[in-house]
Amino acid sequence: MNSVLLASNRGPVSFTVSDDGELTMRRGGGGLVSGLSGVARDAGVLWVCAALSDGDRSAVRQAPGGRLDQAGYDTGALRMLDIAPATFHRAYNSIANSTLWFVNHLLYDIPNAPVFGTRFQRDWESYRDYNGAFALALAEEAGHGARVMVQDYHLTLTPAMLRAERPDLRIAHFSHTPWAPPEYFSLLPDEVAREVLEGILGADHAGFLTGRWAEAFMDCCAALLGAEVDGAARTVTHEGRVTRIGVHGLGVDGKALWARAGEPDVESHMAALREQVGDRKLIVRIDRTELSKNIVRGLLAYREFLDAHPEWHGRVVHLAFAYPSRHDLPEYREYTASVQRCAQEIEDAYATEDWDPLILNVNDDYPRSLAAYRMADVLLVNPIRDGMNLVAKEGPVLSPRCALVLSREAGAAAELGADALLVNPYDVSGTAGALHRALVMPEEERTRRRARLEAAATALPPQRWLAAQLDALG
């Protein structure tokens, strides 16, 4: 039986299956995996996750009880759950990504959405079933008095469900997203809003990336549940139970990041990129093509910058790596198309025979991303709203001269704002001006800011992040 368990939708590895049935394993994607996979393995944590693809399901079905580490895979302690595809689709796409994500990132087009009818009720039942599958698996795997860390908006109901199954466990829930204020969170049907809040309050400890998001959660508990909230002590008391609220900013492991960034595949990508762009200055962005990441406004800001500063024509290149995300959802397919259209318009307007002002790449390639970080003169991170955004922390660690243009709505702004160039993510002209200031920043100031950014980014690496939450569980 296991004494420390971690539960999340996405796991540390994923599998693809070839035409001849052979399985290939690769590193999982996303910020959570990037931050936690190494430390979870080192600490001997059992990771429980969902099978996301046909390759994942094939691997699970060949593993005893879904334990991939017991089937010969080098995954660390890992159990993957083969949840019925229809249930998973409704829970993941319709509820987690199309409802809870939209609420907490304030993304709804309010005159038209959301609409909560009978279809939503069916999808919500699947979300309950999905959370129940995790609660059951954790209850089966956990030793007496074990500590269980449940991750993110996919699993908001799991803490209360697990508490009902195993009251002996010490349970934490952590939200890697922002949290909406009560007036926006109450867009959810009343009973659903209560169920989400009470699900998280089934935990002994509820963690958030910034004080701002923790306060928003407590405000929701007070307004929608009538819970007793002590803001100074950061506790919520509801129906006789006390849940402690914690703030745990997640940073990067600088040594591990540099070790990976120095490998030959990264060096090869650096050589290829340098051949492509020459000695021009580089403005870099690395994101998923996610609505909250604000890629289109970032491209429009770059276009305004080129309009306003013709002296930079031929002297700067924007590397925009916008990796596919959630293409099962029509909003995301259209957004990806909008990114591609905007990029093409910039190319059409400014490209010359010997200068490509913009290089857009939509094929996910982690080594190439690390190469781009190392080469960046300016890193653009301009989300509409973000829980933390590890890109803003990884860039200054890897680039020796990176100036950071950062949205004030990113959670990372709480730690990095003093040494970044903060922007309103909706202000395209303001962002264009910040790009210019970043490019012309004096070297002494650039070096000074970058050193402080690196120190802040590495102050709370994943090892300390995990340890702090385990300590909070006693």
Disulfide bonds with the S-S distance in Angstrom:
none
